[in-house]
Structures are given as structure tokens and as C-alpha cells.
Amino acid sequence: MQTNSDVRVTIRVDKNLKERAEALFDRLGMNMSTALNVFLRKAVDEAAIPFVISAKSTGFGPGYSPNDVTRIFESAVQNEIADKQQRSLPVARYDTASNQAFLEFADGTREYIHG
């Protein structure tokens, strides 16, 4: 809802980032404007950026062994699968016996990908 005190703010963002953000916000039931207003209100309420900003590298580099990277990757995959299952979304899997990718649905049915 627009009021007399509303002003237009123009920002530049990467096209891919914008599209991914819009898809996320749509799943959350809001548009980009509402999401940015939520962020701004939270920042003002906390008098801070409402998440950690750090100069510490978040990428892999010195100090990470191949086992560390594998463990982190496996954890990320398991978290993604759990999230999809919780939201009753299909999970992409691979059948090594038939060498085929498939989607596994919440009811256990499989839809093989033919490509």
C-alpha cells in the first residue's frame, strides 16, 4: 500500500540475483519491494545490518582439506534434500544401477529424466 510519505528508490543488481531473489520472495508471499522494506525496518530496529558481515573469507582455500570440502558439500546436499522433503518438493536423485537421473516425489514415486 502506497502512502504520501512513500518515495521511490532505484538500485542496480545483477539480473540473475534479482530473478533468484524474486523467486524466493514469491515463495515467501511477498514482492521485492516488501522484502526490501522488511530488511530496512529490521536494520533500523536493530540499528545494524541484521546479519553478520565479515571480511573473513567464506570460500574454500588454505586450511580446508579435501575431506573438509567433501564433508561441507555432503552437509549442504543433505540440507537441501531435507528442505525439499519438508516442503513436499521432488528431490533429484541418481540411480546408479540404470545410470539415470530421476525425481523422487514425497509419496516415493520416481519420474526418470530422459535426456
C-alpha positions as CSV (number, residue, x, y, z in Angstrom):
1,M,0.0,0.0,0.0
2,Q,1.5,3.3,-1.1
3,T,1.2,6.4,1.1
4,N,2.0,10.0,0.7
5,S,5.3,9.5,2.5
6,D,6.5,6.7,0.2
7,V,9.4,7.5,-2.0
8,R,10.9,5.6,-5.0
9,V,14.3,4.1,-4.5
10,T,16.3,2.8,-7.5
11,I,19.1,0.3,-7.1
12,R,21.2,-1.8,-9.6
13,V,21.5,-5.5,-9.0
14,D,22.8,-8.4,-11.1
15,K,19.9,-9.8,-13.3
16,N,20.4,-13.4,-12.1
17,L,20.4,-12.3,-8.5
18,K,17.2,-10.3,-9.0
19,E,15.5,-13.2,-10.6
20,R,16.5,-15.6,-7.8
21,A,15.5,-13.1,-5.1
22,E,12.1,-12.6,-6.7
23,A,11.5,-16.3,-6.9
24,L,12.4,-16.7,-3.2
25,F,10.3,-13.7,-2.1
26,D,7.4,-15.1,-4.2
27,R,7.6,-18.4,-2.3
28,L,7.6,-16.3,0.9
29,G,4.4,-14.5,-0.3
30,M,6.0,-11.1,-0.9
31,N,7.4,-9.0,-3.7
32,M,10.8,-7.3,-3.9
33,S,9.5,-4.0,-2.5
34,T,8.0,-5.7,0.6
35,A,11.2,-7.8,1.1
36,L,13.4,-4.7,0.9
37,N,11.1,-2.8,3.3
38,V,11.4,-5.8,5.7
39,F,15.2,-5.6,5.5
40,L,15.2,-1.8,6.1
41,R,12.8,-1.9,9.0
42,K,14.8,-4.7,10.7
43,A,18.1,-2.8,10.1
44,V,16.6,0.4,11.6
45,D,15.0,-1.5,14.6
46,E,18.4,-3.1,15.4
47,A,20.5,-0.1,14.4
48,A,22.7,-2.5,12.5
49,I,22.8,-4.7,9.4
50,P,20.6,-7.6,10.6
51,F,23.1,-10.3,9.7
52,V,26.8,-10.8,10.1
53,I,29.1,-9.0,7.7
54,S,32.7,-10.3,7.8
55,A,35.9,-9.8,6.0
56,K,36.7,-13.4,6.7
57,S,36.7,-15.5,3.5
58,T,33.7,-17.8,3.1
59,G,35.3,-19.6,0.2
60,F,37.5,-22.7,0.3
61,G,41.2,-22.1,0.4
62,P,44.1,-22.7,2.6
63,G,43.2,-24.6,5.7
64,Y,40.5,-26.7,4.1
65,S,41.4,-30.3,3.4
66,P,39.7,-32.3,0.7
67,N,37.9,-34.2,3.5
68,D,36.6,-30.8,4.9
69,V,35.3,-29.8,1.5
70,T,33.7,-33.1,0.9
71,R,32.0,-33.1,4.4
72,I,30.7,-29.5,3.8
73,F,29.4,-30.4,0.4
74,E,27.7,-33.5,1.7
75,S,26.1,-31.5,4.5
76,A,24.8,-28.9,2.1
77,V,23.3,-31.6,-0.2
78,Q,21.6,-33.2,2.8
79,N,20.2,-29.9,4.0
80,E,18.9,-29.2,0.5
81,I,17.2,-32.6,0.4
82,A,15.7,-32.2,3.8
83,D,14.4,-28.7,2.9
84,K,12.8,-30.1,-0.3
85,Q,11.2,-33.0,1.5
86,Q,9.9,-30.8,4.2
87,R,8.2,-28.6,1.6
88,S,7.0,-31.8,-0.3
89,L,9.0,-30.9,-3.3
90,P,10.6,-33.6,-5.6
91,V,14.3,-34.4,-4.9
92,A,16.7,-35.0,-7.8
93,R,18.5,-38.3,-7.4
94,Y,20.6,-40.7,-9.5
95,D,20.0,-44.4,-10.0
96,T,23.5,-46.0,-10.3
97,A,22.0,-49.3,-11.4
98,S,20.4,-47.8,-14.5
99,N,22.7,-44.8,-14.8
100,Q,19.6,-42.5,-14.9
101,A,18.7,-39.4,-13.1
102,F,15.2,-39.2,-11.6
103,L,12.9,-37.0,-9.4
104,E,11.7,-38.7,-6.2
105,F,8.4,-37.3,-5.0
106,A,7.1,-37.1,-1.5
107,D,4.9,-40.2,-2.0
108,G,8.0,-42.2,-3.1
109,T,7.2,-42.3,-6.8
110,R,10.0,-41.7,-9.2
111,E,10.0,-39.9,-12.5
112,Y,13.0,-40.7,-14.6
113,I,14.7,-38.0,-16.6
114,H,15.2,-38.9,-20.2
115,G,17.7,-36.5,-21.9
